[in-house]
């Protein structure tokens, strides 16, 4: 069994920009299945986080990739990014049928 470490490199990151990059990478795969990707976000400014940009991209990428992969042909994937207190949230929804619960 292999063991290893993964060191996070935390720095200020615009989560909205990372999501935009992820979506650009997934658009071709979505287009092959005629899936529409919609983006919903609150506000227009950056969504700043203290995070590892590469790790955040991997997490968001996996989230969107799975939504596209498991969406029906000619379906819709909605990606929502919003602030929730001190956190930034990114939701990837298949068919837009789930709404984020807010306190």
C-alpha positions as CSV (number, residue, x, y, z in Angstrom):
1,X,0.0,0.0,0.0
2,X,1.3,3.4,-0.9
3,X,1.2,6.3,1.4
4,X,1.8,9.9,0.6
5,X,1.1,13.4,1.6
6,X,-0.7,16.1,-0.1
7,X,0.4,19.6,1.0
8,X,-2.1,22.3,0.4
9,X,-0.8,25.7,-0.8
10,X,-3.3,28.2,0.6
11,X,-3.6,31.6,-1.0
12,X,-6.4,34.0,-1.9
13,X,-8.4,32.4,-4.8
14,X,-11.5,33.6,-6.7
15,X,-13.7,30.6,-6.5
16,X,-15.9,32.0,-9.3
17,X,-12.9,32.1,-11.6
18,X,-12.0,28.5,-10.8
19,X,-15.6,27.4,-11.6
20,X,-15.4,29.3,-14.9
21,X,-12.2,27.4,-15.8
22,X,-13.8,24.1,-14.9
23,X,-16.9,24.8,-17.0
24,X,-14.7,25.7,-20.0
25,X,-13.1,22.3,-19.7
26,X,-16.4,20.5,-19.4
27,X,-18.3,22.3,-22.2
28,X,-17.1,20.0,-25.0
29,X,-18.1,16.8,-23.1
30,X,-21.5,18.4,-22.4
31,X,-21.9,19.5,-26.0
32,X,-21.3,15.9,-27.2
33,X,-24.3,14.8,-25.1
34,X,-26.3,18.0,-25.9
35,X,-26.3,19.0,-22.3
36,X,-26.8,22.7,-21.5
37,X,-24.6,24.1,-18.7
38,X,-26.2,27.0,-16.8
39,X,-24.4,29.2,-14.3
40,X,-26.2,31.0,-11.5
41,X,-24.4,33.2,-9.1
42,X,-25.2,36.0,-6.6
43,X,-23.4,39.2,-7.5
44,X,-20.8,39.9,-10.1
45,X,-17.6,40.3,-8.1
46,X,-15.1,37.7,-7.1
47,X,-15.9,35.0,-4.5
48,X,-12.7,35.2,-2.5
49,X,-11.4,32.2,-0.5
50,X,-8.2,31.2,1.2
51,X,-7.7,27.9,-0.5
52,X,-5.4,25.8,-2.7
53,X,-6.4,26.7,-6.2
54,X,-5.3,23.4,-7.7
55,X,-7.2,21.3,-5.1
56,X,-10.3,23.5,-5.4
57,X,-10.2,23.0,-9.2
58,X,-10.0,19.3,-8.7
59,X,-13.0,19.3,-6.4
60,X,-15.1,21.6,-8.6
61,X,-14.0,19.7,-11.7
62,X,-15.1,16.3,-10.2
63,X,-18.5,17.8,-9.2
64,X,-19.2,19.2,-12.6
65,X,-17.8,16.2,-14.4
66,X,-20.1,13.9,-12.5
67,X,-23.1,16.1,-13.1
68,X,-22.5,16.0,-16.9
69,X,-21.7,12.3,-16.8
70,X,-24.9,11.3,-15.0
71,X,-27.2,13.8,-16.6
72,X,-29.6,12.6,-19.2
73,X,-29.0,13.2,-22.9
74,X,-30.1,16.8,-23.8
75,X,-30.4,17.6,-20.1
76,X,-29.4,20.6,-18.1
77,X,-26.7,21.0,-15.5
78,X,-27.0,24.1,-13.3
79,X,-23.9,25.3,-11.4
80,X,-24.6,27.7,-8.6
81,X,-21.9,29.6,-6.8
82,X,-22.8,31.8,-3.9
83,X,-21.5,33.1,-0.5
84,X,-22.9,31.6,2.6
85,X,-21.5,33.6,5.5
86,X,-17.8,33.1,5.5
87,X,-18.0,30.2,3.0
88,X,-18.4,30.0,-0.7
89,X,-20.6,27.2,-2.0
90,X,-20.7,25.6,-5.4
91,X,-23.5,23.3,-6.2
92,X,-23.8,21.3,-9.4
93,X,-27.4,20.2,-10.1
94,X,-28.7,17.8,-12.7
95,X,-31.9,19.0,-14.2
96,X,-32.0,21.9,-11.7
97,X,-34.4,20.0,-9.5
98,X,-32.6,20.6,-6.2
99,X,-32.4,23.9,-4.4
100,X,-29.8,24.7,-1.8
101,X,-31.2,24.9,1.7
102,X,-30.4,28.2,3.5
103,X,-30.8,28.9,7.2
